[in-house]
Amino acid sequence: MEVEYAANIEELLEESPITAPSVSADVRDLLAAGEFGLAFDTMCSWIYEDELPISEEYYGRLVRLSEDLGSRDLIARMRELVSG
């Protein structure tokens, strides 16, 4: 399951609207350390705080992953970032 979490978060990170290399590096460092929940939360926090637009499909993937990794309140607030 942990490998699946890491792969899912890595995929979401690659497809995310985050452009700051330092943020991507931080998330990848957390993944390498096995801190999947923290990596997911860090990625989502940056998207939310920078008010980066996301697609409905991307949001749905975040919701599904949050069911296992937490951050449900943050993910619920991210709904406002869905464009289109």
N, C-alpha and C positions, 0 to 999 in steps of 0.2 A: 504493500500500500504506500509506503514512504517513497518508493521510486516513482509511483504514479503521481503522488502529490508534487514531487520535484519536477517531473515532466510537464504536468499541467501548469504549474506556476511559471516555469521557464517559457512555455508556449504563450501564456497570457502576457508575460513580460515582453516577449518579442513582438507581440501584436498590439501592445499598449501604446497610448499616445505619449508616453514618457520619452523625453528626448535628452534628459540630463544623463550623461555617461556615469556620473558618480552615483546616481540613484540605482541605475541598472547594476552597477558593480556591487553596491550594498546589498541588493536583493540576492544576487548570485552568491555573495559571501555567506549570507544567512542560509541559503539553500545548501551550500557545501558543508556548513556546520550542522545540518540537520534541523535547523530552526524553521520548519515549514510554515507554521502559523505566524511567526514573526515576519518572515519573508513576504507572505501573502498580505499581512496587515500593512507592512511598509509600502508595498507596491500600491495598494488601494488607497492608503492615506495620501500618497503623493498625487495620485490621479484626482482625488477628491479636493485636496487643498489647493491644487493648481487649477481646479475647475476645468479639467480636460474633457472634451466630449468623447463619449463612447457609444457604440452601436447597441441596439436592443439585444442582438445575439451575444455580444461580448458581455453585456450586463448579465444575461441569463447564465452564462458560464461562471461569472463571479458569484452569483447567487448559489449555484449548485456546489461550488467549491467551499463557500462559506458555511454550508451545512455541516461540513466535516472540520473545517479549520477555525471556525468562529468568525468574529468581526461582523456579525449579522447586523448590528445597529449601524455601523459604518456603511455596509453594503446597501442597507435600506435608504440611507441618506444619499447614496450615489445615484439613485434612481433619477434624480433631477438632472444628471449629466447626460442622460440618454438623448441622442439627437436623431432626428428623422423619425 
